[in-house]
Amino acid sequence: MQHIGREESGAAVLPVRPEDISVFTAYLSLLAGQGEQEKCRRLLGPLLDVVRALAPGERQAIPFLAAVFRLAAENSIRTGEVSAAADLYREGIELFPRAGELRLGYGECLIRLCRFAAAESVLHELAEGSADPSAELECPGLTTYRKDTALGELRQSQGCQEAAQDFFASALADNPAWIPAHIGMIETEILKGNVGGAEQYLAAVLERLGPDPALLLAAAESALIAADFAKAEDWAVRLQGELLGDDRFEYLLFKIDFFRGDRGALTRAPYLLRGETVETEAARVWLHRLNGGAHAADPRRIPEELWRDEYATLDAAWSGTASSGRPIDTRER
């Protein structure tokens, strides 16, 4: 058993075992599922401070405490604070340089923030074996299917769809049930203009793996892109209790509301405008256009080539219908 924290005499006072972190993680997951992100933050804050206060030798003797930074970062992501999550991952890496799970999480955050060069560097370090080999036991797939999925998402965001599919295929060769890689394959087909192929792939995966929320979200996105708004809304209803508050889900609802003509129902716009992801930036651009403004996408959030490739169809549809409606009040209610 390891200990963290010390009395004035120097005696260790707080026993911590690896299984304690597992129990704590399960408890936080339960709270997160109940929407208690603020309670999670309050629980994690003091523990982060204790870990920060440890001497370097003490930290290295208890490497599984790196998970505290991962948990804090994941909680920030759930509240839409991706930059804050990236900062936590980076700090954790500085304190636990061999913690591969932190390096992977940091790379994934950088992709979401469209900081592609930095993400490439971080994931390259992971691929070069900078992580502790034993980390694979704590984080299965760290250097195989999870790393390959992150690299696929990076190539996808850079507009390199064929290279992205190669990485997703490699991930699925290691773990055929890894849903993020299946989502990557589906999204890549859509970005290549093959919506029908994406729908066929998705139907096969749903039959094999069941109605995972991420797959249902992909199904709703595919229906929306195919202009089948009724089907998209049906999928969204099934997701209502699973992903409420998630940027991508809120953005999906945002688009469904507008394209079915129910612009008065866009009360979720204030939530989206507080975010910092690709989805929230797209919503910000389109709300400005709806209200008669000329607001270009922030290239730090949506690079020009990504906007052109991924949002061209919906952007054109938005531009064609926006001039006919009244401005939306985007103030919180």
C-alpha positions as CSV (number, residue, x, y, z in Angstrom):
1,M,0.0,0.0,0.0
2,Q,1.2,3.5,-0.9
3,H,0.5,6.7,0.9
4,I,0.1,10.3,-0.1
5,G,0.1,13.4,2.2
6,R,2.3,13.8,5.3
7,E,2.0,14.9,8.8
8,E,4.5,17.6,10.2
9,S,6.5,14.7,11.5
10,G,6.9,13.4,8.0
11,A,4.7,10.3,8.5
12,A,2.5,9.4,5.6
13,V,-1.2,9.8,6.5
14,L,-3.3,8.9,3.5
15,P,-3.2,5.3,2.3
16,V,-3.9,4.9,-1.4
17,R,-4.2,1.7,-3.4
18,P,-4.7,1.2,-7.1
19,E,-8.1,-0.3,-6.5
20,D,-9.1,2.9,-4.6
21,I,-8.6,4.8,-7.9
22,S,-10.9,2.3,-9.7
23,V,-13.6,2.7,-7.1
24,F,-13.2,6.5,-7.2
25,T,-13.5,6.4,-11.0
26,A,-16.7,4.3,-10.9
27,Y,-18.2,6.8,-8.4
28,L,-17.3,9.8,-10.6
29,S,-18.8,8.0,-13.6
30,L,-22.0,7.5,-11.6
31,L,-22.1,11.2,-10.7
32,A,-21.3,12.2,-14.3
33,G,-24.2,10.1,-15.5
34,Q,-26.5,12.1,-13.1
35,G,-25.2,15.4,-14.5
36,E,-23.3,16.2,-11.3
37,Q,-20.2,17.6,-13.0
38,E,-19.8,20.3,-10.4
39,K,-19.8,17.8,-7.6
40,C,-17.1,15.8,-9.5
41,R,-15.0,19.0,-9.8
42,R,-15.3,19.6,-6.0
43,L,-14.2,16.0,-5.2
44,L,-11.3,16.2,-7.6
45,G,-9.9,19.6,-6.7
46,P,-8.4,18.7,-3.3
47,L,-7.0,15.4,-4.6
48,L,-5.3,17.3,-7.4
49,D,-3.8,19.7,-4.9
50,V,-2.4,16.8,-2.8
51,V,-0.8,15.1,-5.9
52,R,0.7,18.5,-7.0
53,A,2.2,18.9,-3.5
54,L,4.0,15.5,-3.6
55,A,7.8,15.4,-4.0
56,P,8.9,14.1,-7.4
57,G,10.2,10.8,-5.8
58,E,6.8,10.3,-4.1
59,R,4.9,10.8,-7.3
60,Q,7.0,8.3,-9.2
61,A,6.5,5.8,-6.5
62,I,2.7,6.0,-7.0
63,P,2.3,6.3,-10.8
64,F,-1.3,5.3,-10.8
65,L,-2.2,8.7,-9.3
66,A,-1.8,10.1,-12.9
67,A,-5.4,8.9,-13.3
68,V,-6.5,11.8,-11.1
69,F,-5.5,14.3,-13.9
70,R,-7.3,12.1,-16.5
71,L,-10.5,12.1,-14.4
72,A,-10.3,15.9,-13.9
73,A,-9.7,16.4,-17.6
74,E,-12.6,14.1,-18.6
75,N,-14.9,16.1,-16.3
76,S,-13.9,19.3,-17.9
77,I,-14.7,17.9,-21.3
78,R,-18.2,16.9,-20.1
79,T,-18.8,20.6,-19.2
80,G,-17.5,21.8,-22.6
81,E,-14.2,23.1,-21.3
82,V,-11.9,21.4,-23.7
83,S,-9.1,24.0,-23.3
84,A,-9.2,23.4,-19.5
85,A,-9.0,19.7,-20.1
86,A,-6.0,20.1,-22.3
87,D,-4.3,22.1,-19.6
88,L,-4.9,19.4,-17.1
89,Y,-3.5,16.7,-19.4
90,R,-0.4,18.8,-20.1
91,E,0.1,19.4,-16.4
92,G,-0.3,15.7,-15.7
93,I,2.3,14.9,-18.3
94,E,4.8,17.2,-16.7
95,L,4.3,15.5,-13.3
96,F,4.0,11.9,-14.8
97,P,6.0,11.9,-18.0
98,R,5.5,8.2,-18.6
99,A,1.7,8.3,-18.2
100,G,0.6,7.3,-21.7
101,E,-3.1,7.7,-21.0
102,L,-2.5,11.4,-20.3
103,R,-0.5,11.8,-23.5
104,L,-3.3,10.2,-25.5
105,G,-6.0,12.3,-23.9
106,Y,-3.9,15.4,-24.5
107,G,-3.6,14.6,-28.2
108,E,-7.3,13.9,-28.5
109,C,-8.1,17.3,-26.9
110,L,-5.7,19.1,-29.2
111,I,-7.5,17.5,-32.2
112,R,-10.8,18.8,-30.9
113,L,-9.3,22.3,-30.5
114,C,-7.9,22.0,-34.1
115,R,-4.3,22.4,-32.9
116,F,-3.2,19.8,-35.4
117,A,0.5,20.3,-35.4
118,A,0.7,20.0,-31.6
119,A,-1.5,16.9,-31.7
120,E,0.7,15.3,-34.3
121,S,3.7,15.9,-32.1
122,V,2.0,14.4,-29.0
123,L,0.7,11.4,-30.7
124,H,4.1,10.8,-32.4
125,E,5.7,10.7,-29.0
126,L,3.2,8.1,-27.9
127,A,3.8,6.1,-31.1
128,E,7.6,6.2,-30.4
129,G,7.1,4.5,-27.1
130,S,7.5,7.3,-24.6
131,A,4.8,5.7,-22.4
132,D,5.5,3.2,-19.6
133,P,4.9,-0.3,-21.2
134,S,2.9,-1.3,-18.2
135,A,0.4,1.5,-19.0
136,E,-1.3,-0.9,-21.5
137,L,-2.6,-2.9,-18.6
138,E,-4.3,0.2,-17.1
139,C,-5.4,1.6,-20.5
140,P,-6.0,-1.2,-23.0
141,G,-5.4,-0.2,-26.5
142,L,-3.2,2.7,-25.6
143,T,-0.5,2.1,-28.1
144,T,-2.7,0.2,-30.6
145,Y,-6.3,0.8,-31.4
146,R,-6.8,3.9,-29.3
147,K,-3.7,5.6,-30.7
148,D,-4.6,4.6,-34.2
149,T,-8.1,6.0,-33.8
150,A,-6.7,9.3,-32.6
151,L,-4.3,9.4,-35.6
152,G,-7.3,8.7,-37.9
153,E,-9.3,11.6,-36.4
154,L,-6.2,13.8,-36.9
155,R,-5.9,12.8,-40.6
156,Q,-9.7,13.2,-41.0
157,S,-9.6,16.7,-39.6
158,Q,-6.7,17.6,-41.9
159,G,-8.8,16.5,-44.9
160,C,-6.8,13.3,-45.6
161,Q,-9.7,10.8,-45.7
162,E,-7.8,7.8,-47.3
163,A,-5.1,8.0,-44.6
164,A,-7.8,8.4,-41.9
165,Q,-9.5,5.2,-43.1
166,D,-6.2,3.3,-43.0
167,F,-5.7,4.2,-39.3
168,F,-9.4,3.4,-38.4
169,A,-9.0,0.1,-40.2
170,S,-5.8,-0.7,-38.3
171,A,-7.6,0.1,-35.0
172,L,-10.5,-2.2,-35.9
173,A,-8.1,-5.0,-36.8
174,D,-6.8,-4.8,-33.2
175,N,-10.3,-4.4,-31.7
176,P,-13.3,-5.1,-34.0
177,A,-15.7,-3.8,-31.3
178,W,-14.0,-0.4,-30.8
179,I,-16.8,2.0,-31.6
180,P,-14.8,5.2,-32.0
181,A,-13.0,3.7,-34.9
182,H,-16.3,2.6,-36.5
183,I,-17.6,6.1,-36.0
184,G,-14.4,7.3,-37.8
185,M,-15.1,5.0,-40.7
186,I,-18.7,6.3,-41.0
187,E,-17.7,9.9,-40.8
188,T,-14.9,9.4,-43.4
189,E,-17.4,7.9,-45.9
190,I,-19.7,10.9,-45.3
191,L,-16.8,13.3,-45.9
192,K,-16.0,11.5,-49.1
193,G,-19.6,12.1,-50.3
194,N,-20.6,8.5,-49.9
195,V,-23.6,8.9,-47.6
196,G,-25.2,5.7,-48.8
197,G,-22.1,3.7,-48.0
198,A,-21.9,5.3,-44.6
199,E,-25.5,4.3,-43.9
200,Q,-24.9,0.7,-45.0
201,Y,-21.8,0.4,-42.8
202,L,-23.6,2.0,-39.9
203,A,-26.6,-0.5,-40.2
204,A,-24.2,-3.4,-40.2
205,V,-22.4,-2.1,-37.1
206,L,-25.6,-1.4,-35.2
207,E,-26.8,-5.0,-35.9
208,R,-23.5,-6.4,-34.7
209,L,-22.8,-4.2,-31.7
210,G,-26.2,-2.9,-30.6
211,P,-27.6,0.7,-30.1
212,D,-24.6,2.4,-28.6
213,P,-25.3,6.2,-28.1
214,A,-22.3,7.1,-30.3
215,L,-23.7,5.0,-33.1
216,L,-27.2,6.4,-32.7
217,L,-25.7,9.9,-32.9
218,A,-23.9,8.9,-36.2
219,A,-27.2,7.6,-37.5
220,A,-28.9,10.9,-36.7
221,E,-26.1,12.8,-38.4
222,S,-26.4,10.6,-41.5
223,A,-30.1,11.1,-41.7
224,L,-29.7,14.9,-41.3
225,I,-27.1,15.1,-44.1
226,A,-29.5,13.0,-46.3
227,A,-32.2,15.7,-45.5
228,D,-34.3,13.1,-43.8
229,F,-35.2,15.3,-40.9
230,A,-38.0,13.1,-39.5
231,K,-35.6,10.2,-39.2
232,A,-32.9,12.4,-37.7
233,E,-35.4,13.6,-35.1
234,D,-36.4,10.0,-34.3
235,W,-32.8,9.1,-33.7
236,A,-32.4,12.2,-31.5
237,V,-35.4,11.3,-29.4
238,R,-33.7,7.9,-28.6
239,L,-30.6,9.7,-27.6
240,Q,-32.3,12.3,-25.4
241,G,-31.5,10.6,-22.1
242,E,-28.0,9.6,-23.1
243,L,-26.1,12.6,-24.5
244,L,-27.9,15.7,-23.3
245,G,-25.3,18.4,-22.8
246,D,-22.8,16.8,-25.2
247,D,-21.6,19.4,-27.8
248,R,-22.2,17.1,-30.8
249,F,-25.7,16.1,-29.6
250,E,-26.7,19.7,-28.8
251,Y,-25.4,20.8,-32.2
252,L,-27.4,18.0,-33.9
253,L,-30.6,19.3,-32.2
254,F,-29.7,22.8,-33.2
255,K,-29.5,21.8,-36.9
256,I,-32.7,19.7,-36.7
257,D,-34.6,22.6,-35.2
258,F,-33.5,25.0,-37.9
259,F,-33.9,22.8,-40.9
260,R,-37.4,21.7,-39.9
261,G,-38.3,25.5,-39.7
262,D,-38.7,25.6,-35.9
263,R,-36.2,28.4,-35.3
264,G,-38.1,29.6,-32.2
265,A,-37.0,26.4,-30.5
266,L,-33.3,27.2,-30.7
267,T,-33.1,27.9,-27.0
268,R,-30.0,25.7,-26.8
269,A,-28.0,28.3,-28.8
270,P,-26.6,30.1,-25.6
271,Y,-25.2,26.8,-24.5
272,L,-23.5,26.2,-27.8
273,L,-22.1,29.7,-28.0
274,R,-20.2,29.1,-24.7
275,G,-18.4,26.2,-26.1
276,E,-15.0,25.9,-27.9
277,T,-15.3,23.0,-30.3
278,V,-15.9,22.7,-34.0
279,E,-19.6,22.2,-33.4
280,T,-20.0,25.2,-31.3
281,E,-18.0,27.4,-33.6
282,A,-20.2,26.3,-36.6
283,A,-23.3,27.2,-34.6
284,R,-21.8,30.6,-33.8
285,V,-21.1,31.3,-37.5
286,W,-24.6,30.3,-38.6
287,L,-26.4,32.2,-35.9
288,H,-24.5,35.4,-36.9
289,R,-25.6,34.8,-40.5
290,L,-29.1,34.2,-39.5
291,N,-29.2,37.5,-37.8
292,G,-27.7,39.3,-40.9
293,G,-24.1,39.4,-39.8
294,A,-21.0,38.3,-41.7
295,H,-19.0,36.2,-39.3
296,A,-16.3,33.9,-40.6
297,A,-15.3,30.7,-38.8
298,D,-12.5,31.2,-36.4
299,P,-9.6,29.3,-38.1
300,R,-8.2,28.3,-34.6
301,R,-11.4,26.3,-34.2
302,I,-12.4,25.4,-37.7
303,P,-9.6,25.6,-40.3
304,E,-10.7,26.9,-43.6
305,E,-10.2,23.6,-45.4
306,L,-12.3,21.7,-42.8
307,W,-15.1,24.2,-43.0
308,R,-15.0,23.9,-46.8
309,D,-15.0,20.1,-46.9
310,E,-17.2,19.2,-44.0
311,Y,-19.7,22.0,-43.8
312,A,-20.2,23.1,-47.4
313,T,-23.5,21.4,-47.9
314,L,-25.1,22.5,-44.7
315,D,-23.6,25.9,-45.0
316,A,-25.2,26.4,-48.4
317,A,-28.6,25.2,-47.1
318,W,-28.3,27.5,-44.2
319,S,-27.4,30.5,-46.4
320,G,-30.4,29.7,-48.7
321,T,-32.9,29.8,-45.9
322,A,-31.5,32.2,-43.3
323,S,-32.7,35.4,-45.0
324,S,-36.4,34.4,-44.7
325,G,-36.6,34.3,-40.9
326,R,-36.6,36.7,-38.0
327,P,-33.5,37.0,-35.9
328,I,-33.1,34.6,-33.0
329,D,-32.6,35.9,-29.5
330,T,-29.5,34.1,-28.3
331,R,-29.6,35.4,-24.7
332,E,-29.9,32.8,-22.0
333,R,-33.4,32.3,-20.6
